Amino acid sequence: MKHCRYERNGNLREPELHLLAVYLRTSVHLREGLRLRQRELQLLALHLRTQLFLRYRLSLRLSRWPSRRSAILTAVVATAACHVVAAPAVVALPDYPDDTSSCVGAELHSCQLGEQLHEVVGAGERLVTEYITQFGIADDSLPRLVYVRSGTSASSRCVDVYGQATQRDRSYNYCLTDNTVYIGQQTLRDFYQRYGPWGPISGIAHEYGHFLQAARQVPTPGNARETIRSENQADCVSGAFVGFQAARGTIENPGDVDRVKQYLAATASVEAPGRDHGTAGERIDSFELGYRGALEACSQFFPATPLTR
């Protein structure tokens, strides 16, 4: 591709990069105006960011657009293809303050950028709260969710492992004291890249499971054994939520449920003194109990305080 006129020393000229970024990161307008297929747009953005060869043919539907705009977009796509094949270095698309690109409207599996990861959290929060409120939980009692961006922290009424009242970008927990779920971007990114969107979303459901325990006055754990039982019940709540989403068709790929189980196994505690979560087997069994038996089945962990009424 050395003859490509859009390449200069392996990099795109700044105006071309800016134009490409604008088109890629305003996919809503592209879908409505140019009728560019959303999946193809996401593939192009993903390959630009990872410098992989294009594996799919980009198909543009431009028949209804004036030739001038068609030529502009064709140049943009040619720029992208040239850059992906020819340039060895990763060139990150710049983030713009008014960026309104969205991935949730099409497919949760294609969220790659920082703001799009935030959308995964927002989608997970909406799905989980819609599910929980079916069981008589008032909207105004729901916990707030705080998204802790990379390199930042948030004040909290719960202390971290260092004894500080702070939540960081590695947080993924529910704080009963301030009724808040904290989701750190770094942990979210790790979970998302390894287990797809439903791994971290099931983790959000787990944390809301702890809120549900408090709302139903499940006894606060007083020792390690009770703590593990409490965590297993939260995994059961997560399973009930995922089962509900699978039944209604929100989860279209059966492999996504298997990846949630992989996520549970990877984040399980090893069988050892002082562990605070179930083993891989315990976590998966608890998840499957909720997945197959719905939320009612999760009450068996603490029968005196059922989760459903």
Sequence and secondary structure as in RCSB ss.txt:
>XXXX:A:sequence
MKHCRYERNGNLREPELHLLAVYLRTSVHLREGLRLRQRELQLLALHLRTQLFLRYRLSLRLSRWPSRRSAILTA
VVATAACHVVAAPAVVALPDYPDDTSSCVGAELHSCQLGEQLHEVVGAGERLVTEYITQFGIADDSLPRLVYVRS
GTSASSRCVDVYGQATQRDRSYNYCLTDNTVYIGQQTLRDFYQRYGPWGPISGIAHEYGHFLQAARQVPTPGNAR
ETIRSENQADCVSGAFVGFQAARGTIENPGDVDRVKQYLAATASVEAPGRDHGTAGERIDSFELGYRGALEACSQ
FFPATPLTR
>XXXX:A:secstr
 TT TT BTTB  HHHHHHHHHHHT HHHHHHHT   HHHHHHHHHHHHHT    S      TTS HHHHHHHHH
HHHHHHHHHHH  S       TT    STTT GGG  SHHHHHHHHHHHHHHHHHHHGGGT  GGGS EEEEE T
T EEE SS  TTS SEEETT EEEETTTTEEEEEHHHHHHHHHHHTTHHHHHHHHHHHHHHHHHHTT     SHH
HHHHHHHHHHHHHHHHHHHHHHHTS   HHHHHHHHHHHHHT   SSTT  S  HHHHHHHHHHHHHHHHHHGGG
GSTTS S  
